[in-house]
Amino acid sequence: MPPHFHAQYGENKILVDIENATAIKGVFPSKQLKLVLAWCEIHREELMLNWENVLRHELLSRINPLV
């Protein structure tokens, strides 16, 4: 699997490819999908650092939500 994160909105779940800011599995409502993918693009560097932390079994850093 490429570097990714999981997102959930109600009963909907997706996997998001961090490098390409695309949903690689699952379905989200259109508006919420756009928000998650925009957040991914804004925080790509932080997400990749967290991905590296996961691979090293280290703690994750908090990433701010969209405001």
C-alpha positions as CSV (number, residue, x, y, z in Angstrom):
1,M,0.0,0.0,0.0
2,P,1.2,3.5,-0.7
3,P,1.5,6.0,2.2
4,H,-2.2,6.6,3.2
5,F,-4.6,7.4,6.0
6,H,-8.1,6.4,6.9
7,A,-11.0,8.8,7.1
8,Q,-14.5,8.3,8.3
9,Y,-17.7,10.3,7.8
10,G,-20.8,8.7,9.4
11,E,-20.9,5.2,8.0
12,N,-18.6,6.1,5.1
13,K,-14.9,5.1,5.2
14,I,-12.1,5.8,2.7
15,L,-8.4,5.3,2.4
16,V,-6.6,8.4,1.0
17,D,-3.3,8.2,-0.9
18,I,-1.2,10.9,0.8
19,E,1.2,11.6,-2.2
20,N,-1.6,12.0,-4.7
21,A,-4.4,13.2,-2.5
22,T,-6.8,10.7,-3.9
23,A,-9.3,8.2,-2.4
24,I,-7.9,4.7,-3.2
25,K,-10.7,2.8,-1.5
26,G,-14.2,3.5,-0.2
27,V,-16.8,6.2,-0.9
28,F,-17.5,9.6,0.7
29,P,-20.2,12.2,-0.1
30,S,-18.8,14.6,-2.7
31,K,-18.6,17.7,-0.4
32,Q,-16.8,15.8,2.4
33,L,-14.5,14.1,0.0
34,K,-13.4,17.4,-1.4
35,L,-12.7,18.7,2.1
36,V,-10.6,15.6,3.1
37,L,-8.6,15.8,-0.1
38,A,-8.0,19.5,0.3
39,W,-6.8,18.9,3.9
40,C,-4.5,16.2,2.6
41,E,-2.9,18.5,0.1
42,I,-2.5,21.3,2.8
43,H,-0.9,18.8,5.3
44,R,0.9,16.5,2.9
45,E,4.3,17.0,4.6
46,E,3.0,16.4,8.1
47,L,1.1,13.4,6.9
48,M,4.2,11.9,5.3
49,L,6.1,12.5,8.6
50,N,3.4,10.7,10.5
51,W,3.6,7.9,7.9
52,E,7.3,7.5,8.6
53,N,6.6,7.5,12.3
54,V,4.1,4.7,11.8
55,L,6.8,2.6,10.0
56,R,9.2,3.2,12.9
57,H,6.5,2.4,15.5
58,E,6.7,5.9,16.9
59,L,4.0,8.3,18.1
60,L,2.0,10.3,15.6
61,S,2.0,14.1,15.7
62,R,-1.3,15.9,15.8
63,I,-2.4,17.6,12.6
64,N,-4.7,20.6,12.7
65,P,-8.2,20.2,11.1
66,L,-9.6,22.5,8.5
67,V,-11.0,25.6,10.1
